[in-house]
């Protein structure tokens, strides 16, 4: 499920005049849980553990019982994890040398 949030904060169809220009990392698209898990490459249990530890972007209420995650926040989270992994690998090599 993908939805766009208009500039007013309400969920609805894209309104080019009302919303800000989306970033190149995915803009203001909202991803459902399944799409978020697929993009992040993690399982449901790990996602909820990370949410509880404040190590994963918080979902947005979409109305009723529906929630979603901003794609740009998921992209940022993925990029942050890649940087941390590279730093950890680099430190490991320095220690072993």
Secondary structure as the mmCIF struct_conf table of DSSP 4:
data_model
#
loop_
_struct_conf.conf_type_id
_struct_conf.id
_struct_conf.beg_label_comp_id
_struct_conf.beg_label_asym_id
_struct_conf.beg_label_seq_id
_struct_conf.end_label_comp_id
_struct_conf.end_label_asym_id
_struct_conf.end_label_seq_id
STRN STRN1 UNK A 2 UNK A 5
TURN_TY1_P TURN_TY1_P1 UNK A 7 UNK A 8
BEND BEND1 UNK A 9 UNK A 9
STRN STRN2 UNK A 11 UNK A 12
BEND BEND2 UNK A 13 UNK A 13
TURN_TY1_P TURN_TY1_P2 UNK A 16 UNK A 18
BEND BEND3 UNK A 19 UNK A 19
HELX_LH_PP_P HELX_LH_PP_P1 UNK A 20 UNK A 23
TURN_TY1_P TURN_TY1_P3 UNK A 24 UNK A 25
TURN_TY1_P TURN_TY1_P4 UNK A 27 UNK A 28
STRN STRN3 UNK A 29 UNK A 31
HELX_RH_AL_P HELX_RH_AL_P1 UNK A 33 UNK A 40
TURN_TY1_P TURN_TY1_P5 UNK A 41 UNK A 41
HELX_RH_AL_P HELX_RH_AL_P2 UNK A 44 UNK A 52
TURN_TY1_P TURN_TY1_P6 UNK A 53 UNK A 54
BEND BEND4 UNK A 56 UNK A 56
HELX_LH_PP_P HELX_LH_PP_P2 UNK A 57 UNK A 59
STRN STRN4 UNK A 60 UNK A 63
TURN_TY1_P TURN_TY1_P7 UNK A 64 UNK A 65
STRN STRN5 UNK A 66 UNK A 70
HELX_RH_AL_P HELX_RH_AL_P3 UNK A 71 UNK A 96
#
